[in-house]
Amino acid sequence: MPNRFHIIRKDLNLDPVTIESEGLTIGRLTGNDLALNHPTVSRTQAGIKDINGDYWIFNLSSANGTLLNGEQIDRTPLADGDLVQIGPFLLTATYVGRDLQLSVEMSVSPLPIETGMTQQLSGIEGGKTVRLDLAALAQRIKPTPGGTRRLSGTGLLTGALPSLDDQALKVFWDKRKREAGKMATDSPLKPHAKRRLGKAQFNWRPTFDLQRPWPWQIFTVAGVVVAVLAVVGAVAYTDAYSPGQVSNPHIRTELTIQPAIAKQPNGTSCSNCHKATASLQTGCTSCHTTEAFAPVISDIHERVGMTCASCHTEHQGRDFRPALVANLACVECHSDASRYVSPLSGKKLGTPHGNSFGYPIEGGRWTWPGVAASHWERKELPGAASDYSVKDQFHLVHIAGHQQRGLTNCSDCHTQGFEGDKVSVGVRESCSACHGMTPAMAAEQSATIQMATDRPPTAAGVELNVGTPYCVSCHAQHGEGKNLRATFRQIGKN
């Protein structure tokens, strides 16, 4: 609601006037509520507004100061009888009920008001300094009608206002200064749109300038970053997002291995293995299930949570071959140097077979445990395994099983003959020739082990001698019903 200000202009001998305004502006411009026409007065120098029962005076000029009872002010409440000096003008403030009366006088040769004890304040004397007596000094500590304290000691007389009220008053006085015809700085309420023509320029549209703007630039920058990453990923996604290069077998665009162990070539496609709706294991088995190959792993390996990727690692470089897992993958767990403990038995896995491979006779005694009954039936051998000794089982597996398929003959192993000491001579070497590595295989797997572990095969706990059998020579992993116990891979001679 507007406040009422009673103005008595003694300097101009005008009749008293009453002004109703939410805030009284004082300055040199005629657009102010109280115009004080003098060069030492700023265009809009001060303002007075009712706040919680007290009339507060605000200094609105940074060039010229406003004095209250001889003290510079920033903003402070007025007490009844206070004396305000603006340039050569002296304004005496008097409370009349809820209204404020201002009596205006002017000094011909203005000097700053000083405090002293030599003269009474009886009027304005031309060219002389107006001094304040003890009564004027008491005016400084006189309480305001609303009981608001006036603070000094910082060089500027001021009063405490809540921060929200302080911000609102700044906007209010900026608006009043604009109405008076002078604006020191742009107001937060200033329209951002182009100025319109005619009377339309005075019709403001509602704006949201005082609301905290939403930082849309964050989304813009984030969108640009995502777009750049998407372009990079579209061009070279296999290398941009993978921990290493994809192996050569998975960058092929044609199936070159016969019989086929995959339905289709991978062609450097990440999505063929890494699917959003299926696991990596599902991706491997769905692609590598063909008429010639079944990617089913052994029961015991499934029970300990192993998958295809547990042995067939990827992203080891272009020259890495996931198929060469033989001893490299096996000895990571099945080795005396390994720290792996079986979750089934709770025991550490050591190196099997007593570190011996090949012909299962040590010191003239058979060390081979024999063939399980289920595998005997699967190999379609005659009778039952329990009907034969370990030695007979060994020969039936190699002769009855392999010879039916044209794979082995007795002379393939007993190269020196079948009489006396000649029977066992050269048999161990024959095993290695059939189940072991060729020079090309040993060289290729040696390079693969060193690339994957950054150590030579011997340092990695793997012996890769030409002709030496390796784990998968006997223990076939893939196929139907595998349990890895004395199962033999049916392979031909190298």
Summary of the structure (lengths in Angstrom):
residues: 494
radius of gyration: 51.1
end to end distance: 106.6
largest distance: 151.6
contacts: 1294
relative contact order: 0.06
helix: 29%
strand: 15%
